[in-house]
Amino acid sequence: MTIRIAMWSGPRNLSTAMMRSFGARGDCACVDEPFYAHYLLQTGLDHPMRDQIIASQPHDWRAVRDALMAPVGQPIQYQKHMVQHMLPEVETDWLNGLVNVFLIREPERVVASFSAKRGAPSPAELGFCRQRELFQQLRTRGREPVVIDSADIRRAPEVALRALCKAAGIDFTERMLAWEPGAKPEDGVWGAHWYDAVNASTGFAGPEAELPVLEGKLANLAQSLQADYQAVAAHKLVID
């Protein structure tokens, strides 16, 4: 029986490096942001490579769900999800049988990173509110979701990944700590725009620097996201 791990994060949050880590295991099938095309069609947002993304994936969320639950031929499946892609019409009952993991990052870092890449974001684009909503929804259904902080992974990759694997019910392997550079077959077509840094990497970057200093609208945006971030962060794994 395949253990399916759904990793829920917002943008600019180590999620692609985590996909590289799981992909390096050798026993894991990875899926990259499978609801992206549905999200773009429903919201009308003009993201980079919009037409290519829409052409590359199923548009109906039900078809995406069914594909995610189909046999994969590996003992582990890693589903990389952006929480903002889970629009209200997307039912979530199918998540009950998955290991749901929430990957979090401090708002200041997310806002600074996103704005440097794509300009000033809206709160909805960063997904903090939706992450909190989904986390609280899943908590009521039995198995407690796992929460892990990207800063902990970068600070102590092996310790953090051991804790994550234990919480997810899978064995840790040191193969998760390094990977070959370059694009991977599971990457979405948008990787050509977004994945330059991770494609050049061979492992997790070192600990992050001090929090960036934001000003004006960006500072106000980061502050407005704190309550949603803290509500989920209160449940994160403790990494010694």
Salt bridges, closest charged atoms under 4 A:
ASP27 OD1 - ARG25 NE 2.79
ASP32 OD1 - LYS80 NZ 3.12
GLU33 OE2 - LYS80 NZ 2.97
ASP60 OD1 - ARG62 NH1 3.32
ASP66 OD1 - ARG65 NE 3.06
GLU89 OE2 - HIS38 NE2 2.83
GLU106 OE1 - ARG109 NE 2.90
GLU125 OE2 - ARG118 NH1 2.75
GLU133 OE1 - ARG130 NH1 3.46
GLU144 OE2 - ARG139 NE 2.77
ASP149 OD2 - LYS236 NZ 3.28
ASP152 OD1 - ARG155 NH2 2.91
GLU158 OE2 - ARG162 NE 3.04
ASP187 OD2 - ARG20 NH2 2.79
GLU208 OE2 - ARG105 NH2 2.49
GLU208 OE1 - ARG109 NE 3.41
GLU208 OE2 - ARG154 NH1 3.39
ASP228 OD1 - ARG132 NH1 3.15
